[in-house]
Amino acid sequence: MPPKKPPPLVPKKPNPSMNYEVLIYLNSFYFGMFACCELAMGLLKAINLSYTGHAMAQDSVVMISFILLETIRLILGRKGSLAERGWTAILSVFLTAPCFLGVSYLLLLQTYKLRLEYCLCTLQIGLYITELWYAILFVFSLCRPVTYD
């Protein structure tokens, strides 16, 4: 009787880096739609609503800077891979915080808010929280030794 062949060496759990990269990929499509809607709603509010003082300029600057920062974050996240410990992916994870603050401003602090903005911003915040969760899981998975069965 021939000896039994040992099972292949495969890590027990999948790499959370892949989940993060999939979320970045999905967020890039959602953000395209989100940015178009926010810009269109901003234009609609600028035409139809009366802003006082510098409120319109402040809302516009926050929206434009958030859109630019999120675009940079997504480009860095798609170029880099957490599994390879690339600085671009790590920078993308750190840029999530200012992007989160930008969406929070749009959701809570801007002068005029539309119901559609509540829905879109809430979904964007949900994506951020999920991305951060998988990024943190990946960092913790790097700290523990890999076990093979």
N, C-alpha and C positions, 0 to 999 in steps of 0.2 A: 504494500500500500504506500503510495507516494506521500511525502509530508504535505501538510496543509500549507497553502499559500497565505502569507500574512495579508491582512487588509491594507489597502492603500492609505498612506498617511494624509489625512484630510483634517483640517481644523474643525472643531466641534461647531462653532458658531460662525455665521457669515460676517463679513466685514461691514461695520456700519458706514464706512466710507462710501460704499456703493449707494446706500440709501440717501446719503447727503448729496451725492452727485446727481442722482435721479431727481431729487427735489430741486436742485439748482436748475436742472434742465427744464423741469415743468414750470418753475417760477419764471424762467426767461420768457416763456410763451404767455403766461398770465400777466407778467409785468408789462409786456407790450400792449396788451388790451387795457390794463389798468392805467398806463401813462396816457394813452389816447383818450380814454374816458375822462381822466382828471383834467387834461388840457382842454377838452371840449366843454366840460362843465365849468372850468375857470373862465373860459371865454364867454359862455352863457351868462355866468354871474356878473362878469364885468360889463356886459351890454345891458342886462335887464335890472340889476340891483344897484342901489346907490351906496357906495362905500364912503366912510368918513375918514378924513386925514390920510394917514399912510397905511391903513389897513389893507388896501388892495395891493400895494407894493410889497408889504410884508408877506401876505399870503402867496403872492406870485413868486417871490424870491425863495421862500421855503419850498414851494412845489417844484420849481425849476432845479434848485440845488439838490433836492431829494431825487428827482428823476435822473440827473447826471450821476450822482453818487451810486444809486442803485444800478445804473447801467455799467459803471465801472466795476461794481461788486460782482455782477453777473458775468461780465467778461473774465474777470480774474478767477471766479469760481469754475467757469467752464474750461479755462485753460489749464488750471492746476488740478492736482489730484491729492486728496488727503492721504491716500495710501502711500504715495511717493513722498509725502511730507514736503510738498512744494510750498515755497513762500507765497505763491500767488493764491493758493487755496486757503492758507492760514490767514493771509490779509483779507480775503473775502469773508472769512468767519468773523474777524474783528470789525469789518465794515458793516456787519449786520446791526450793530448797536446804533450808530448814527442814522441808518436807514429806518430802524424801528422808531427812533425819535421823530423822524420826518413824517412817517405814517401816523404816529400818535398825534402830532400836531394837526395833520389834515383831519383826523377823526375827531379830536376833542377841542382844539383851540382856534381853528380858523373862524373868521367872522361869520360867514354864511355856510351852512352845511346842507347838502341834499341827502335824501334817504338812500339814493344809490351810492353815495360816498360812504355812508355807514357800512353798507354791505361789502363794497369793494375793499375798504380799508380793513374791515374785520377779517376778511379772507386773507389779505396780505399779511396781517399780523399773525394769523394762524400758520401760514407758511413759514414765517420767520421763527416762530416758536418751535415748529417741527424741525426745521433745519438746524437750529441751535441744539436741540435735543440729540439729534444724530451726530452732530459734531462733537458734543460732550461725550457721548457714548464711545465715539471713535478714540478720543483722547484717553479715556479710561481703559479701553481695550488695548492700547499700546502699553499700558503700565503692567498688565498682568501677563504671565507667561503663557505661551501657546501650548495647549494640551492636545495630544493626539491619541486617538483610540485605536 
